[in-house]
Amino acid sequence: MVDLTTVNWARAQFALTAMYHWIFVPLTLGLSFLCAFYESLYVRTGKEEWMNIAKFWMTLFGINFAIGVATGIILEFEFGTNWSNYSWMVGDIFGAPLAVEGIVAFFLEATFFAVMFFGWDRVSKNFHLFSTWMVAIGSNLSALWILVANGWMQHPVGVAFNPDTVRFEMQNFWEVLFSPVAMAKFTHTTSSSFMVGSLFVISVSSWYLLKGRHVEMAKKSIIVAAVFGLLSTCYVAWTGDESAFVNASTQPMKLAAYEGLYDGQKNAEIVFLGLLNTEKEPGDSHEAFDFDIKIPGLLGLMATRERDAFVPGINDLVYGNKEQGIVGTAEKMEKGKAAIADLAAYKAAKKAGDAQAAAATLASFAANQEFLGYGYLEKPEQAVPPVATSFYSFRIMVFLGVLFLLIFVLYLIFAVKDTLVGKKGLLSLGCISFFLALIASQSGWVVAEVGRQPWAIQGLMPVNVATTNISAGNVQATFFMFLAVFTILLIAEIKIMLKQIKIGPEGL
């Protein structure tokens, strides 16, 4: 019997670690490229002011990078401590991209990191610039391999299940790498991180302009960041649309949850604004919303690229829809339980030396293998993720993204006109834009991870099967220990960052 208390504490601990880690990662990914842009301008123009700008932002990048590495290491250890069943069953697949990340991307990043920070007077300008670009590329390659691993959890491809070892084994590395989910996650995550990094530069530079300090440095920093941020935000919108399209075919329940769609529709509407009915449950007759503003036809276009195509809702996916050929969760559960029983019978027949029975049960298992994870669910409604969390998080992400687009456009216009200093209201908004960007970035991960519940591996392993068989008290103790450690690290980063920002580029 699975201890759900342990499962929930393990999920809470992993969520805590991931969300703390994700405070630092987007800034690392985005700021690394901005540092490379600033140094490229220095090498191209030979002007010392660009070198000073590059050194200043590199210093802040280095502080953030160090704290991010510490939280990331703890995150990977948790797969072994809290999710050992998961690690055992999928280590052959999940471990491969993480190994490549460590051996190739992280070492590339780490090798040139020292040159980037300490090689200004020790190597040529061109080699130093090359090192800075390698750090930026290495940082984002690290993200690629981690997101490939995460993408496989959301859309398991390129693997086969070995009934003798009860493990999933890699069959096609390239199918795992170039999975549409992995590619969509990589492009959307990195481009949104470029946006976050750009808003960090705008926030700090806006504070300088409001204080009348380092004005020329702030203006030049803003122009580069606004251009990079504007291009990144436009690309975020495109990759976000592509992610929704991929969700429609690979994780339709996630799409239905973050759109608050209970009953499938043709010419499906998107809820632009809405207040969910808190009493609504799958299968009941309550209205899904107490209030909503909808845009006709847009969800159909987003999900299928066709206005009149059918978009399944939560009820269709849970209870089935014969007219649309949708198999419901209850039927999948029956097949999953049959697969579990066949697997047990196969192992028993093999142990008894009955080759004929083993072959028969293995063939029966293969017929239902794709529904294996559903056999561990107790009721069909368990396949539904938290709808309210997914729905509201998605809209926070989207609405803030639109705001960021407007901020970049206005900053670029006024920066080019050299009238930005007088725009006190805009500069005040710019000062807090980085913190809004962190909220948007975290909301995106909530949509991605909460929206795929209850699955550790989509359709194959629910989280209650993936956990380690340890007491809830052990997980609780480490939860609060990590909470304390991460909070101390975050406070330390904020204090060091603020101190360095207060000193400014003159102190370098």
C-alpha positions in Angstrom: 0.0 0.0 0.0 1.4 3.4 -1.0 1.8 6.0 1.7 0.2 9.0 0.1 1.6 11.2 2.9 5.1 10.3 1.7 4.1 10.9 -1.9 2.7 14.3 -1.2 5.7 15.4 0.9 8.1 14.1 -1.8 6.2 16.1 -4.4 6.3 19.2 -2.2 10.0 18.8 -1.6 10.7 18.4 -5.3 8.5 21.4 -6.2 10.2 23.5 -3.5 13.7 22.7 -4.9 12.7 23.1 -8.5 11.0 26.5 -7.9 14.0 27.8 -5.9 16.4 26.5 -8.6 14.2 28.2 -11.3 14.7 31.6 -9.7 18.4 31.5 -10.8 18.3 29.5 -14.0 16.4 31.9 -16.4 18.7 34.8 -15.3 21.8 32.6 -16.0 20.5 31.7 -19.5 19.5 35.2 -20.5 22.2 37.2 -18.9 25.0 35.0 -20.3 24.0 36.0 -23.9 23.7 39.7 -22.9 27.2 39.6 -21.5 28.4 38.2 -24.8 26.6 40.9 -26.7 28.1 43.7 -24.6 31.6 42.2 -25.0 31.1 41.8 -28.7 30.4 45.5 -28.9 33.6 46.2 -27.0 35.7 44.1 -29.3 34.0 45.5 -32.4 34.2 49.2 -31.4 37.2 49.2 -29.1 35.4 51.5 -26.7 36.3 51.0 -23.0 32.7 51.8 -21.9 31.4 48.6 -23.5 34.1 46.6 -21.7 33.0 48.2 -18.4 29.4 47.4 -19.2 30.3 43.8 -20.0 32.3 43.4 -16.8 29.5 44.8 -14.6 26.9 42.5 -15.9 29.3 39.5 -15.8 29.8 40.1 -12.1 26.1 39.9 -11.5 25.9 36.8 -13.8 28.7 35.1 -11.8 26.9 35.7 -8.4 23.7 34.2 -9.8 25.5 31.3 -11.5 27.1 30.1 -8.3 23.9 29.9 -6.4 22.1 28.3 -9.2 24.6 25.4 -9.4 24.2 24.7 -5.7 20.4 24.3 -6.0 20.6 22.3 -9.2 22.9 19.7 -7.6 20.4 19.1 -4.8 17.6 18.8 -7.4 19.4 15.9 -9.2 20.1 14.1 -5.9 16.4 14.0 -5.1 15.8 11.6 -7.9 17.7 9.0 -6.0 16.5 9.9 -2.5 12.8 10.5 -3.0 12.1 8.9 -6.4 14.1 5.7 -6.4 11.4 3.6 -8.1 11.3 6.1 -10.9 15.1 6.2 -11.2 15.3 2.4 -11.2 12.6 2.0 -14.0 13.8 4.8 -16.3 17.4 5.4 -15.4 18.6 4.0 -18.7 16.7 6.8 -20.5 16.5 9.6 -18.1 20.2 9.3 -17.1 21.5 9.6 -20.7 20.6 13.3 -21.3 21.7 14.2 -17.8 25.0 12.5 -18.3 25.5 14.4 -21.6 24.6 17.6 -19.8 27.3 17.0 -17.2 30.0 15.7 -19.5 29.6 18.0 -22.4 27.6 21.1 -21.6 28.5 21.8 -18.0 32.2 21.1 -18.7 32.1 23.4 -21.7 30.6 26.1 -19.5 32.9 25.5 -16.6 36.1 25.4 -18.7 35.6 28.8 -20.2 34.0 30.3 -17.0 37.4 31.0 -15.4 38.7 32.6 -18.6 35.6 34.8 -18.8 36.1 36.1 -15.3 39.8 36.1 -14.8 41.3 36.3 -18.3 40.8 39.9 -19.2 44.5 40.7 -18.9 45.8 37.2 -19.6 44.4 36.3 -23.0 43.7 38.2 -26.2 40.4 40.1 -26.6 39.2 37.7 -29.3 39.9 34.6 -27.2 38.2 36.2 -24.2 35.2 37.0 -26.3 35.2 33.4 -27.5 35.2 32.2 -23.9 32.2 34.4 -23.0 30.2 33.0 -26.0 31.2 29.5 -24.9 29.8 30.1 -21.4 26.6 31.4 -22.9 26.3 28.5 -25.3 27.3 26.0 -22.7 24.7 27.3 -20.2 21.9 26.9 -22.8 23.2 23.5 -23.9 22.8 22.4 -20.3 19.2 23.5 -20.4 18.8 21.5 -23.7 19.7 18.2 -22.1 17.7 18.8 -18.9 14.7 19.7 -20.9 15.1 16.7 -23.2 14.9 14.5 -20.0 11.9 16.5 -18.8 10.3 16.3 -22.3 10.7 12.5 -22.3 8.7 12.3 -19.0 5.9 14.2 -20.6 6.0 12.2 -23.9 7.9 8.9 -23.5 9.3 7.9 -27.0 12.2 6.0 -28.3 12.1 3.3 -25.5 11.0 -0.2 -24.9 9.9 -1.9 -21.7 11.9 -5.0 -20.6 9.5 -7.3 -18.7 12.4 -9.3 -17.3 14.0 -6.4 -15.5 10.8 -4.3 -15.2 12.7 -1.3 -16.7 12.4 1.0 -19.6 15.4 0.8 -22.0 16.6 3.3 -24.6 16.0 2.2 -28.2 16.4 5.3 -30.2 18.4 8.2 -28.6 17.6 10.5 -31.5 13.9 10.0 -31.1 14.3 11.0 -27.5 16.4 14.0 -28.3 14.2 15.3 -31.2 10.9 14.6 -29.5 8.4 17.4 -30.5 7.7 17.9 -26.8 11.5 18.2 -25.9 12.1 20.7 -28.8 9.0 22.8 -27.9 10.1 22.9 -24.2 13.7 23.9 -25.1 12.8 26.7 -27.4 10.1 28.1 -25.2 12.1 27.8 -22.0 15.3 29.4 -23.3 13.5 32.2 -25.2 11.5 33.0 -22.1 14.8 33.0 -20.1 16.3 35.5 -22.6 13.3 37.7 -21.8 13.9 37.3 -18.1 17.6 38.3 -18.5 16.7 41.3 -20.5 14.2 42.5 -17.9 16.8 42.1 -15.2 19.1 44.5 -17.1 16.2 46.9 -17.6 15.2 46.7 -13.9 18.7 47.5 -12.7 19.3 50.1 -15.4 16.0 51.8 -14.7 16.9 52.1 -11.0 20.2 53.8 -12.0 18.3 56.3 -14.3 15.8 57.1 -11.5 18.7 57.8 -9.1 20.7 59.7 -11.8 23.7 57.3 -11.5 25.7 55.7 -14.2 23.3 57.2 -16.7 25.2 56.5 -19.9 26.0 52.9 -18.9 22.3 52.4 -18.1 21.1 53.9 -21.4 23.5 51.7 -23.5 22.6 48.6 -21.4 18.9 49.2 -22.0 19.1 49.6 -25.7 20.8 46.2 -26.1 18.5 44.5 -23.6 15.3 46.0 -25.1 16.2 44.8 -28.6 17.1 41.3 -27.3 14.1 41.2 -25.1 11.7 42.3 -27.8 12.9 39.7 -30.2 12.9 37.0 -27.4 9.3 37.9 -26.4 8.0 37.6 -29.9 9.7 34.2 -30.2 8.3 33.2 -26.8 4.8 33.9 -28.2 5.5 31.7 -31.2 7.0 28.8 -29.2 4.2 29.1 -26.7 1.7 28.6 -29.4 3.7 25.6 -30.7 3.8 24.1 -27.2 0.0 24.3 -27.0 -0.3 22.6 -30.4 2.1 19.8 -29.2 0.1 19.5 -26.0 -3.1 18.9 -27.9 -1.7 15.7 -29.5 0.6 14.4 -26.7 -1.1 15.7 -23.5 -4.7 16.6 -24.3 -5.7 16.5 -20.6 -3.1 19.2 -19.8 -4.5 21.4 -22.6 -8.1 20.9 -21.4 -7.1 21.7 -17.8 -5.3 25.0 -18.5 -8.1 26.0 -20.8 -10.8 25.0 -18.3 -12.5 22.9 -21.0 -14.7 20.2 -19.6 -16.9 19.3 -22.6 -15.2 19.0 -26.0 -16.2 21.3 -28.8 -15.8 21.9 -32.5 -14.8 25.5 -33.2 -13.7 25.6 -29.6 -13.4 28.9 -27.8 -10.6 30.2 -25.7 -11.5 31.8 -22.3 -9.7 35.1 -22.4 -10.8 36.0 -18.9 -12.7 33.7 -16.5 -13.5 32.8 -12.9 -13.8 29.1 -12.4 -16.7 27.6 -10.6 -15.2 26.1 -7.5 -17.9 23.5 -7.2 -17.3 22.1 -10.7 -16.2 18.5 -10.9 -15.7 16.1 -13.9 -18.9 14.6 -15.0 -21.3 16.8 -13.1 -23.8 19.3 -14.5 -22.4 22.5 -13.0 -21.2 25.3 -15.3 -17.4 25.5 -15.6 -17.2 29.2 -15.0 -19.0 31.8 -12.8 -17.8 34.4 -15.3 -16.0 34.3 -18.6 -15.0 36.3 -21.7 -14.4 34.0 -24.6 -12.8 34.3 -28.1 -14.7 32.0 -30.5 -12.7 29.5 -32.6 -9.2 30.4 -31.3 -8.7 27.2 -29.2 -9.5 25.0 -32.2 -6.9 26.9 -34.2 -4.3 26.7 -31.4 -4.8 23.0 -30.8 -5.4 21.6 -34.3 -4.6 24.5 -36.7 -8.2 24.0 -37.9 -11.2 26.0 -36.7 -13.8 23.2 -37.0 -11.7 20.4 -35.6 -12.9 18.7 -32.3 -11.0 19.6 -29.2 -11.6 17.1 -26.4 -12.5 18.3 -22.9 -11.8 16.8 -19.5 -15.1 14.8 -19.6 -14.3 13.3 -23.0 -10.9 12.2 -21.8 -12.1 10.8 -18.5 -15.3 9.1 -19.6 -14.6 8.6 -23.3 -16.3 9.8 -26.4 -17.3 7.1 -28.9 -18.4 9.5 -31.5 -15.0 11.1 -31.6 -13.1 7.8 -31.1 -11.7 8.8 -27.7 -10.9 6.0 -25.2 -11.9 7.1 -21.6 -9.7 6.7 -18.6 -11.9 3.9 -17.1 -11.2 1.7 -20.2 -7.5 2.5 -20.0 -7.5 1.6 -16.3 -9.0 -1.9 -17.2 -6.3 -2.4 -19.8 -3.6 -1.1 -17.4 -4.7 -3.6 -14.7 -4.7 -6.4 -17.3 -1.1 -5.4 -18.2 0.0 -5.5 -14.6 -1.7 -8.9 -14.1 -0.1 -10.3 -17.3 3.3 -9.0 -16.2 3.0 -10.8 -12.9 1.8 -13.9 -14.6 4.7 -13.7 -17.1 7.3 -13.5 -14.3 5.6 -16.4 -12.4 5.5 -18.6 -15.6 9.2 -17.8 -16.2 10.1 -18.7 -12.7 8.2 -22.0 -13.0 10.0 -22.8 -16.3 6.7 -22.8 -18.3 7.9 -21.2 -21.6 4.6 -21.6 -23.4 2.6 -19.8 -20.6 5.3 -17.1 -20.4 5.1 -16.5 -24.2 1.3 -16.3 -24.0 1.2 -13.9 -21.1 3.9 -11.7 -22.6 1.9 -11.4 -25.8 -1.1 -10.4 -23.8 1.0 -7.9 -21.8 2.3 -6.3 -25.0 -1.3 -5.6 -26.2 -2.0 -3.4 -23.2 1.5 -2.2 -22.3 0.9 1.4 -23.4 -1.8 1.7 -20.6 0.4 0.3 -17.9 0.4 3.4 -15.7 -3.4 3.6 -15.7 -3.6 0.3 -13.9 -2.3 2.0 -10.8 -5.1 4.6 -10.7 -8.0 3.9 -8.3 -10.7 6.0 -10.1 -10.9 7.7 -13.5 -11.1 11.2 -12.1 -7.5 10.8 -10.7 -6.3 11.4 -14.3 -7.4 15.0 -14.0 -4.8 17.5 -12.9 -5.6 20.5 -10.6 -7.7 22.6 -13.0 -7.7 25.9 -11.2 -4.0 25.9 -10.6 -3.3 25.2 -14.3 -5.9 27.6 -15.6 -4.9 30.6 -13.6 -1.2 30.0 -13.9 -1.5 29.9 -17.7 -3.2 33.2 -17.8 -0.8 34.9 -15.4 2.0 33.7 -17.7 0.3 35.0 -20.9 -0.9 38.3 -19.6 2.5 39.2 -18.1 4.1 38.2 -21.4 1.9 40.8 -23.2 2.9 43.4 -20.6 6.6 42.6 -21.2 6.2 43.0 -24.9 4.8 46.5 -24.3 7.6 47.3 -21.9 10.3 46.4 -24.4 8.6 48.4 -27.2 8.3 51.5 -25.1 11.8 51.3 -23.7 13.2 50.9 -27.2 11.2 53.8 -28.6 12.2 56.2 -25.8 15.8 55.0 -25.6 16.3 55.6 -29.3 14.7 59.1 -28.9 16.9 59.6 -25.8 13.8 60.7 -23.7 13.8 57.7 -21.4 15.2 59.6 -18.4 12.1 61.7 -18.2 9.6 58.8 -18.2 9.5 58.3 -14.4 6.4 56.1 -14.5 7.8 53.8 -17.1 11.1 53.6 -15.3 9.3 52.7 -12.0 7.5 49.9 -13.9 10.8 48.8 -15.3 12.3 48.5 -11.9 9.8 45.8 -10.9 9.6 44.2 -14.3 12.3 41.6 -13.4 10.2 40.4 -10.4 7.1 40.1 -12.6 9.2 38.1 -15.1 10.1 35.6 -12.4 6.4 35.2 -11.6 5.6 34.6 -15.2 8.5 32.1 -15.6 7.5 30.2 -12.4 3.8 30.2 -13.7 5.0 28.6 -16.9 6.6 25.7 -15.0 3.5 25.3 -12.9 1.5 24.9 -16.1 4.0 22.4 -17.4 4.4 20.3 -14.3 1.1 20.6 -12.4 -0.8 20.2 -15.7 0.7 16.7 -16.3 -0.3 15.3 -12.9 -0.8 12.6 -11.7 2.0 11.3 -14.0 5.7 11.0 -13.3 5.9 9.5 -16.8 2.9 10.3 -19.0 0.6 7.3 -19.1 3.2 4.9 -17.8 4.0 5.7 -14.2 1.9 7.8 -11.8 3.8 9.7 -9.0 2.5 7.3 -6.3 4.4 4.5 -7.9 7.6 6.5 -8.5 8.4 7.3 -4.9 11.0 5.8 -2.6 9.7 3.5 0.2 10.7 5.8 3.1 8.7 7.3 5.9 7.0 10.7 5.5 8.9 12.0 8.5 12.2 11.6 6.7 10.9 13.6 3.7 9.4 16.3 6.0 12.7 16.8 7.8 14.6 17.3 4.6 11.9 19.5 3.2 12.2 22.0 6.0 16.0 21.7 6.0 16.1 22.5 2.3 13.6 25.3 2.8 16.0 26.9 5.3 19.1 26.4 3.2 17.5 27.7 0.0 16.1 30.7 1.8 19.5 31.5 3.2 21.1 31.1 -0.3 18.4 33.4 -1.8 18.9 36.0 0.9 22.6 35.8 0.4 22.3 36.3 -3.4 19.9 39.2 -3.0 22.3 40.9 -0.5 25.4 40.3 -2.6 23.5 41.4 -5.8 22.2 44.6 -4.2 25.6 45.4 -2.8 27.2 45.1 -6.2 24.4 47.0 -7.9 24.8 49.8 -5.3 28.6 49.9 -6.0 28.0 49.9 -9.7 30.5 49.5 -12.5 32.9 52.0 -11.0 33.9 49.4 -8.3 35.1 46.9 -10.8 
